[in-house]
Amino acid sequence: MEKVILLLLLFSLNSQLTMGEGTVTTTTGRIKKVCTQILNLDKQVKPLGADDEKAILKLLGCETRTYSTNCEIDQSGSDSVICDCGLDKDVCRVIAIGFSDRNLDGPLPEIIGSLTNLTLIMLLSNKFSGEIPTSYANLKNLEHLNLRGNKLEGSIPPFLGDMKLDFLDLSDNSFSGPFPTQLASLKSHLTHLDLSKNLFSGSFPTQLSSLVNLKYLDLAGNSFDGQIPPQLNSLVNLKFLNLSSNLFSGSIQTQFGSLANLSWLDLSNNNLSGPLPDKLENLLLLEYLNVQGNNLSGPIPDSIGQLSLTYL
């Protein structure tokens, strides 16, 4: 699935990009072939930028090793290093990095922040630890960041709000701290936000209400508490909303009445109380509704029974 997402994103980056048939050379030779896909290089030989090569070597942990299985990039599998040779007249530049399930560990390399042409980073299901480096503030062109399933910690860096992110997945890590207000700057871009299975706490981050283009929001498996705010109604493009396994309390009132595009709503395993409101009848596209593990009372409204639910 991750590979499919990467390929779809590649073709949406720029309709003018052309697949090349040339050769991209490296300086160190520690990795025989770095680029899994080459753009804008027709039957020529062109070197990979020095920082680009160093960044890949550092990321794979093989910058000082003569040989390691980590230094082998699968040219036909889940590894992806997309190089564009049309951005710089002298060298080719890395624009997308994808290494999943590689058991890569240690801190995220600072040098990645020097690859200012990057539009995509997918490093999910590895063992990276520590915080997101401050050097990544230079990645102003980044559109897709997936660090799911690592051992990362600390706060969400405010500089993520200065990027062009439309996809942000930091789930299944140990991030904590306040939700940066700067992420509200992504309101024109961000459609997918997954912060589930982290260590966030406190009230629902109302800054999220400005991300009006969100279609997917997952905050499950944290320790958010207090009431679910009515500002959530501003996220009118939401199709998927998961707030399960938190500490939310209070009643379900009008927080979801305007979310007409919602097809999946999971509020299970919180401390919600009171009846299910009739307002949920407005969610005509709703297929999945899970409210188990709460303190709800009263009968299920007849209007909810008229929805096309496949799970309740």
Secondary structure, DSSP 8 states (H G I E B T S, - for coil): -HHHHHHHHHHHH-TT--B--SEEE-SS-SSS---SEEES--S-EEEB-HHHHHHHHHHHT-SS-S--GGG---SSSS-EEEEESSS-SSSBEEEEEE--SS--EEE--GGGGG-TT--EEE--SSEEEE---GGGGG-TT--EEE--SSEEEE---GGGGGS--SEEE--SSEE-S---GGGGGGGGT--EEE--SS--EEE--GGGGG-TT-SEEE--SSEEEE---GGGGG-TT-SEEE--SSEEEEE--STTTT-TT--EEE--SSEEEE---GGGGG-TT--EEE--SSEE-S---HHHHTS--SB-
